[in-house]
Amino acid sequence: MINKELSKRIITSLLLFILLYLVFSYTYILIVTLIIISIISWIEFHGLTSKIFSKNNFKSNILKLLIKALSLIYLTLFSALIFNVITQVEPNLKINMIYLFSICITSDIGGLIFGKIFKGKKLTRISPNKTISGSIGSFILSLILIPFFYYFIEQFNSPSDLLLLTIIVSLSCQLGDLFISYLKRKARVKDTGDLLPGHGGVLDRIDGILFAIPIGMMTWVFLLTSI
């Protein structure tokens, strides 16, 4: 059963890597992908919050309406940020975005691999499947990216800046994952959906990315202005 689920996860990951390549290569695929992902993520997020705030009273309805509006605004701004950076003529901006996405992907893979191999103490009661060893693995695997990207990212004069950026983005990715895990626990569901075999819903796949990319961009700007 575990092997079957792991196989599904690997196949889905490969397909997502292909999609990521196409998104960075073709603007029309980027636009369609951002629209579809934003809509599905918003629907899945609304499904979670509707289960959490299930009471049908004035206060609960207002809260659900506010959450729906704020989440839609956030996803729209997130999509606009991704679109603006990827479609820029400046090649360095594309490399920067590829690096941020790569940190998120390797953080997720590192957490999965180290957590499966070393297991050990649970990281938090919010998500029983997450371990301290998995969190450490997320940092380790993402830090391995630095030697491969350092010479392509020309803005930083010191590897320490790239090291700090990588740690912050990996941490943000893990916190984003934990936040959605907390909501799923409150809603008493395993996944946000079942669209992606082995992964669950779209929101299960991009939860960390939704947090990490904006924080990574802000950190990048801060580090550059501090040089």
N, C-alpha and C positions, 0 to 999 in steps of 0.2 A: 504493500500500500504506500509505504514511504517512497520507494523507488519510482512508483507510478506518478506520484505527486511531484517528485523532484524532476522527473523527465518532462512533465508538463511545464514546470517552472523554467527549465533550461530552454525548451523549444520556444516558449513565449518570450523569454529574454532575448533570444536570437532574432526573433521577428521584430521586437521593439528596437534592437540595435539597427536593423535594416531600415525601419521607419525613421529613426533618428538621423541616419545618413541621408535619406531622401528629404527630410525636413530642412537640413542644412544645405541641400543642393538645389532644391526647386521651391520657388516662392509660393506657387499655387498649392503645392502639397503642404507647405508650412501653414498657409491660411486655413485650408480645410481642416488640417489636423488640430490646430489651436481651437477652432470653433467647435469641433466635435468633442474634443477632450474637455473643454470648458463646460459645455452643456451637460455632458454625462457626469462630470465631477460635481457640478451644481445639483443635479438630480439626486445623486448618491448622498451628497452632504445633507440635502434637505430631507432625504429618507431617514438618515441617522437622527437629525435633530427633531423630526416629527415623532420618532419613537421615544426620544428622551423627554420631550415636552408634549406628552400625549393627552394631557387634560384639555378638555374643550371649554375653556373659560376665557374671559376678556384678557386677563394678564398673560396667559399662556399663548393666546392667539397673536397678541401684539408682539410678544417676544419672538415667536416663530417668524412673523412677518419681518421684523427687524433683522433677524439672522439671515433670512432669505435675501434681503436687500444688500446687506453688508457682504455676504459671501459672493453674490453676483458681481458687486463692484470690485471686490478683491480679485476674482478670477478674470475680470475684464482688464484690469490694470496689469495683472500678471501676464496675460496674453499679449497686451500692447508692448510691455517691456521686452518680452522674448522676440516679438516681431521686429521691433525697432532695432534691436542689437544685431540680430541675424541678417537683416536686410541692409545693414550699413555697408558702404563701399570699403571702408577701412577694414583690412583683413585681420588686424590685431583684435578687433572687437569680437569677431567670430571665434578666433582661437580662445579668447577669454571665456566666452560662453561655453565652448566645447570643454574647456578645462573644468568649469563649474559643474556641468552635467556629468563629466567623468568622475568627479569627486563623489557626487551623489550615487552614481552607479556602483563604484568600487566600495563605497561605504556600506551599501546594501549587501553586496556580495561578500564583503569581509565579515559583516555581522552574521550572515547565514553560515559561511564556512567555519569560522572560528567557533560559533555557537554550537554547531553540530559536532565538531571534533572535540573541543575541550569541555563543553557544557559548563558545569560548575554552578556557582551561586546565581540566583535570579537577580536581574538588575532592579526590577520594581514589580510591585503587585499589579500595576496597571496592565502590563502585558506579560503573562506567565512564560511565554516562549522566549523572551529576551533575557540574555545573561550578561554578566559583567565581561566574560571572555569575548562574547559577541561584540560588545561595545568597543572593547580594546581592538578587536580585529577590524572593526570599521575604520578606526583611526589609522591602524598600521597599513592596511591595503590602500587607503587613500593617499597616505604619505609617500607610498612607492611611486606615485605619479610624478612627483617633483623632479627627479632627474630627467624624465622623458620630456617634460614640458618647459623646463627652466630656460632652455636656449631658444624656445619659440616665443616665450613671453618676454618682450623686451622692456616693459615698463619698469620692472623692479631691478634695483641695483644689487640687492642682497637676497640670498636664498632664504634668510630668516623671515622676510616679508611674505614670501610664498608659503613658507612653513606655517606662519600664523594664519594666513588666509585659508589654507587647507584644513587646519584644525577647526577654525570657526565654522566653515561650511559643513564639514563632516558632523560637527556637534549639532548644528542647526538642522541638518538632515535627520539625525537621530531624534531630536526633540519633536520635529514635525511628525515623524512616525509614531512617537509616543502619544502625541496629542490626539491623533486620529484613533489610536488604539484605546485611549481613554474614552473617547466618544463611543466607540464600538462596545466597550465594556458597559457603559451607561445605557446604551441602547439594547444590550444583550444580544448582539449579533456577532458572528465570527468574521465576516467580511462585509465591505460596503456594497458589494455586488458579486456577480458571477460571470462577468463578460470576458475576463482574461483567465484561461485555465492555469491553475497552479498559483495564481496571484490573487484571485478574487475580483474585485471591482477596479475600475480605472483609478479611483481615489486611493485604493490600497497601493497602487503602483507609484503614484506621483505625490503621495502625502509629504514625504521628506523634501522633494523637489520644490513644492509650493512654498515651503519655508526657506529653504537653503539658497535658492537662486537670488531672490531679492536681497537677502541678508549678505550674500556673497558679493553682489554688485555694490552695495553700500560700503562693505568692508574694503573692497577694491579701490573705490573712490577715496575713502578715508586714508588708506595707506599711501596712495599716490600723492595726495595733497600734503601728506606728512613728510614726504621725501625731501 
